[in-house]
Amino acid sequence: MAEIIQKDGTWVFDGDALRLTPGRDKNVSPLRRELGELVVPLGALAGVSFEQGKRTGRLRLRLRDGADPLLQATGGRLTEPHDPYQLLVESDRYGVAEYLVDEVRRALLLDEVPADPVDAYLLPGPSVPLSASAGDGTASFDGERVRLEWNWKTEESKASAGPRSLGIAEIEAVEWQPAVGLENGCLRFRLRHAPTKAPAKYDPNAVELWGFKKDPLMALVAAAVQARLPHPAAGPRGALPAQREPDSAAGDDHDALLRRLRELGELRRDGVLTDEEFAMAKQAVLKRL
């Protein structure tokens, strides 16, 4: 097991999953505190890295595309303070951080976890019910319906229609965008058969965000809804899996396995893998040839 404890949070890797717990430091963002502990299965990971700085370093996880509804809903737009897959590391813990990275990479290699996208969520998304207030409204979600309520700052034509209640079956897509510069952000729900290009200020199915501290909390609502929508990469229901060309596909697989064997040999020579770990990984590859 590998563990690193910092003011920013605690990461624990047990060989099968990474447990990410936000710290209690006052500088930890409200989004990470509200999201709470995350358990990221090994199969959801595409990679891990550690970047050293003069005073602090940073651990970063890279998830496989489509594995996490939070990343799907926010489109990778969560910045450093709010990103739950980053951890600030004090300089006296650099060795521990590097050890954790080595352990995760070794497990990814031995389990032959691919880095390609997935067609189903491997993390559950934020728990419900939840509610967040920011910008010109409040968004709540109970697992079945989204409720949008407006405040005194809402544009009159949008507020005059009153609160909105949207069933999950009505929602085709959800997105969260932060405010950038002079451009406001939004939490927007796109409905089936009701496309609109109206700015969030006038869209009754969107909360306009102005770049204040609570804006990122709206990303949690977006992620909870996203987790209950069909996965964007999933094929149509009832569709048969695509048929592969057997000859060319088999040749490609064979070449890939040979490359993996060469990579394993290089890792053993570089001291990343022990002789025992190399033998285990090599045997797993040979079984697939």
C-alpha positions as CSV (number, residue, x, y, z in Angstrom):
1,M,0.0,0.0,0.0
2,A,1.2,3.5,-0.8
3,E,-0.1,6.5,1.1
4,I,0.7,10.3,1.1
5,I,-0.9,12.7,3.7
6,Q,-0.8,16.4,3.0
7,K,-2.8,19.5,4.1
8,D,-4.3,19.5,0.7
9,G,-5.6,15.9,1.1
10,T,-4.7,12.2,1.4
11,W,-4.2,9.7,-1.4
12,V,-4.0,6.0,-0.6
13,F,-3.4,3.3,-3.1
14,D,-4.1,-0.3,-2.2
15,G,-3.3,-2.0,-5.6
16,D,-6.9,-2.0,-6.8
17,A,-8.0,1.6,-6.3
18,L,-6.9,5.1,-5.3
19,R,-8.8,6.6,-2.4
20,L,-8.7,10.5,-2.6
21,T,-9.7,12.3,0.5
22,P,-9.8,16.2,0.5
23,G,-7.8,17.9,3.3
24,R,-9.3,20.1,6.0
25,D,-7.0,23.0,5.2
26,K,-8.9,26.3,4.6
27,N,-7.4,26.6,1.1
28,V,-9.1,23.3,0.0
29,S,-11.9,24.4,-2.5
30,P,-15.6,24.1,-1.5
31,L,-16.1,21.8,-4.5
32,R,-13.6,19.3,-3.3
33,R,-14.9,19.4,0.3
34,E,-18.5,19.0,-0.9
35,L,-17.5,16.1,-3.3
36,G,-15.9,14.3,-0.4
37,E,-13.8,11.1,-0.7
38,L,-13.4,9.6,-4.2
39,V,-12.6,6.0,-4.8
40,V,-11.0,5.7,-8.3
41,P,-10.7,2.1,-9.5
42,L,-7.4,1.1,-11.2
43,G,-9.3,0.4,-14.4
44,A,-10.4,4.1,-14.6
45,L,-6.8,5.4,-14.7
46,A,-4.9,6.3,-17.8
47,G,-1.8,7.5,-16.0
48,V,-0.3,9.4,-13.0
49,S,2.5,11.9,-12.8
50,F,4.4,14.0,-10.3
51,E,5.8,17.5,-11.0
52,Q,8.4,18.9,-8.6
53,G,8.7,22.6,-7.8
54,K,11.0,24.5,-5.5
55,R,8.6,24.6,-2.6
56,T,5.7,22.4,-3.6
57,G,5.1,19.7,-6.2
58,R,1.9,18.4,-7.7
59,L,0.5,14.9,-8.1
60,R,-1.8,14.5,-11.1
61,L,-4.1,11.7,-12.1
62,R,-5.2,11.2,-15.7
63,L,-8.4,9.3,-16.1
64,R,-9.5,7.4,-19.2
65,D,-11.9,9.5,-21.3
66,G,-15.5,8.9,-20.4
67,A,-14.7,7.3,-17.0
68,D,-15.9,10.1,-14.7
69,P,-19.2,12.0,-15.1
70,L,-17.7,15.1,-13.4
71,L,-15.0,15.4,-16.0
72,Q,-17.5,14.6,-18.8
73,A,-19.9,17.4,-17.6
74,T,-17.2,20.0,-17.1
75,G,-15.2,19.2,-20.3
76,G,-11.9,19.4,-18.5
77,R,-12.5,23.0,-17.5
78,L,-12.0,22.5,-13.7
79,T,-9.0,24.6,-12.8
80,E,-6.3,23.6,-10.3
81,P,-7.9,24.5,-7.0
82,H,-11.1,22.6,-7.8
83,D,-9.7,19.6,-9.6
84,P,-10.0,16.6,-7.3
85,Y,-7.4,14.7,-9.3
86,Q,-4.6,16.9,-8.3
87,L,-2.8,17.1,-5.0
88,L,-0.3,19.7,-3.7
89,V,2.8,18.0,-2.2
90,E,5.2,19.6,0.2
91,S,8.9,19.3,-0.7
92,D,9.8,17.0,2.2
93,R,7.3,14.5,0.9
94,Y,8.6,14.3,-2.7
95,G,10.0,10.8,-2.1
96,V,6.6,9.5,-0.9
97,A,4.9,11.0,-3.9
98,E,7.4,9.4,-6.3
99,Y,6.9,6.1,-4.6
100,L,3.1,6.3,-5.0
101,V,3.5,7.1,-8.7
102,D,5.8,4.1,-9.2
103,E,3.3,1.8,-7.4
104,V,0.3,3.0,-9.5
105,R,2.3,2.8,-12.8
106,R,3.5,-0.7,-11.8
107,A,-0.1,-1.8,-11.1
108,L,-1.3,-0.3,-14.4
109,L,1.4,-2.3,-16.2
110,L,0.9,-5.6,-14.5
111,D,-2.9,-5.4,-14.9
112,E,-2.5,-4.3,-18.5
113,V,-5.0,-1.5,-18.0
114,P,-5.5,0.2,-21.4
115,A,-5.5,4.0,-21.7
116,D,-8.2,4.2,-24.4
117,P,-11.6,5.7,-23.7
118,V,-14.5,3.8,-22.1
119,D,-18.1,3.6,-23.0
120,A,-19.5,3.4,-19.5
121,Y,-18.9,5.5,-16.3
122,L,-16.5,3.8,-13.9
123,L,-17.2,6.4,-11.1
124,P,-20.7,7.0,-9.8
125,G,-20.7,10.8,-9.7
126,P,-21.8,13.0,-6.7
127,S,-24.4,11.6,-4.3
128,V,-27.9,13.1,-4.4
129,P,-29.9,15.0,-3.3
130,L,-27.8,18.1,-3.7
131,S,-28.3,21.7,-4.3
132,A,-26.1,24.7,-5.2
133,S,-26.7,28.4,-5.4
134,A,-24.6,30.7,-7.6
135,G,-25.0,33.4,-10.2
136,D,-28.7,34.1,-11.0
137,G,-30.2,31.0,-9.5
138,T,-30.3,27.8,-7.4
139,A,-30.0,24.3,-9.0
140,S,-31.2,21.2,-7.1
141,F,-31.3,17.6,-8.2
142,D,-32.9,14.6,-6.4
143,G,-31.8,11.9,-8.8
144,E,-35.0,12.2,-10.9
145,R,-35.7,15.9,-11.4
146,V,-33.8,19.1,-11.7
147,R,-35.3,22.2,-10.1
148,L,-34.1,25.7,-11.1
149,E,-35.1,28.6,-8.9
150,W,-34.3,32.3,-9.6
151,N,-33.1,35.1,-7.4
152,W,-33.4,38.9,-7.5
153,K,-30.5,39.2,-9.9
154,T,-32.1,37.1,-12.6
155,E,-33.1,38.8,-15.8
156,E,-36.8,39.7,-15.7
157,S,-38.0,37.8,-18.7
158,K,-36.4,34.6,-17.4
159,A,-37.6,35.0,-13.8
160,S,-41.2,35.8,-14.8
161,A,-41.7,32.2,-16.0
162,G,-41.1,31.1,-12.4
163,P,-39.1,28.0,-11.2
164,R,-38.3,25.2,-13.7
165,S,-38.7,21.5,-13.0
166,L,-37.0,19.2,-15.5
167,G,-37.3,15.4,-15.5
168,I,-34.2,13.4,-16.3
169,A,-35.9,11.9,-19.3
170,E,-36.3,15.4,-20.8
171,I,-32.6,16.2,-20.6
172,E,-30.4,15.4,-23.5
173,A,-27.2,16.9,-22.3
174,V,-25.8,19.0,-19.4
175,E,-22.8,21.3,-19.4
176,W,-20.9,23.5,-16.9
177,Q,-18.7,26.3,-18.1
178,P,-16.7,28.7,-15.8
179,A,-16.7,32.4,-16.3
180,V,-13.5,33.4,-18.1
181,G,-12.4,37.0,-18.3
182,L,-15.4,39.2,-19.3
183,E,-17.4,36.1,-20.5
184,N,-19.9,34.7,-18.0
185,G,-20.2,30.9,-17.4
186,C,-23.2,28.8,-17.0
187,L,-24.8,25.5,-15.9
188,R,-27.0,24.6,-18.9
189,F,-29.5,21.8,-19.5
190,R,-30.2,21.0,-23.1
191,L,-33.6,19.5,-23.6
192,R,-34.7,16.9,-26.1
193,H,-36.7,18.5,-29.1
194,A,-36.1,22.0,-27.7
195,P,-32.8,23.3,-29.0
196,T,-31.9,26.9,-28.1
197,K,-29.0,29.2,-28.8
198,A,-30.1,31.8,-26.2
199,P,-27.4,33.1,-23.9
200,A,-27.6,31.7,-20.3
201,K,-28.9,35.1,-19.2
202,Y,-32.2,34.5,-21.1
203,D,-32.3,30.7,-21.2
204,P,-34.8,29.3,-18.6
205,N,-33.0,26.0,-18.6
206,A,-29.6,27.6,-17.6
207,V,-28.1,29.3,-14.6
208,E,-25.8,32.2,-15.5
209,L,-22.5,32.2,-13.6
210,W,-20.4,35.3,-12.9
211,G,-17.1,34.0,-11.7
212,F,-17.7,34.0,-7.9
213,K,-16.5,31.5,-5.3
214,K,-19.5,29.2,-5.4
215,D,-19.6,28.8,-9.2
216,P,-17.7,25.4,-9.1
217,L,-20.4,23.9,-6.9
218,M,-22.7,24.0,-9.9
219,A,-20.4,21.5,-11.5
220,L,-21.5,18.9,-8.9
221,V,-25.1,19.3,-10.0
222,A,-23.9,18.9,-13.6
223,A,-22.0,15.7,-12.8
224,A,-24.8,14.1,-10.8
225,V,-27.2,14.6,-13.8
226,Q,-24.5,13.5,-16.2
227,A,-24.1,10.2,-14.3
228,R,-27.8,9.4,-15.0
229,L,-27.8,10.2,-18.7
230,P,-26.8,7.7,-21.4
231,H,-23.0,7.6,-21.8
232,P,-22.0,9.7,-24.8
233,A,-19.8,6.9,-26.1
234,A,-22.4,4.1,-25.8
235,G,-23.8,2.9,-29.0
236,P,-27.6,2.8,-29.8
237,R,-29.6,0.4,-27.7
238,G,-29.9,-3.0,-29.4
239,A,-27.0,-2.3,-31.7
240,L,-24.7,-5.3,-32.4
241,P,-21.0,-4.9,-31.7
242,A,-18.9,-4.0,-34.7
243,Q,-17.3,-6.9,-36.5
244,R,-13.6,-6.9,-36.8
245,E,-11.6,-8.0,-39.8
246,P,-10.0,-11.1,-38.3
247,D,-6.8,-11.3,-40.3
248,S,-5.7,-7.6,-40.0
249,A,-6.9,-7.3,-36.4
250,A,-5.1,-10.4,-35.3
251,G,-1.9,-9.1,-36.9
252,D,-2.3,-5.8,-35.1
253,D,-2.8,-7.6,-31.8
254,H,0.2,-9.8,-32.3
255,D,2.4,-6.8,-33.1
256,A,1.1,-4.9,-30.0
257,L,1.9,-7.9,-27.8
258,L,5.4,-8.1,-29.1
259,R,5.9,-4.4,-28.4
260,R,4.7,-5.0,-24.9
261,L,7.3,-7.7,-24.4
262,R,10.0,-5.3,-25.5
263,E,8.7,-2.6,-23.2
264,L,8.7,-5.0,-20.3
265,G,12.3,-5.9,-21.0
266,E,13.3,-2.3,-21.0
267,L,11.5,-1.6,-17.7
268,R,13.4,-4.5,-16.1
269,R,16.7,-3.2,-17.4
270,D,15.9,0.3,-16.1
271,G,15.1,-1.2,-12.6
272,V,11.4,-0.2,-12.7
273,L,10.3,-3.9,-12.6
274,T,11.9,-6.6,-10.4
275,D,12.7,-10.0,-12.0
276,E,9.7,-11.5,-10.3
277,E,7.4,-8.7,-11.6
278,F,8.9,-9.0,-15.1
279,A,8.2,-12.7,-15.1
280,M,4.6,-12.3,-14.0
281,A,3.9,-9.6,-16.6
282,K,5.7,-11.5,-19.4
283,Q,3.7,-14.6,-18.6
284,A,0.4,-12.6,-18.9
285,V,1.5,-11.3,-22.3
286,L,2.6,-14.7,-23.6
287,K,-0.8,-16.2,-22.7
288,R,-2.4,-13.8,-25.2
289,L,0.0,-14.6,-28.1
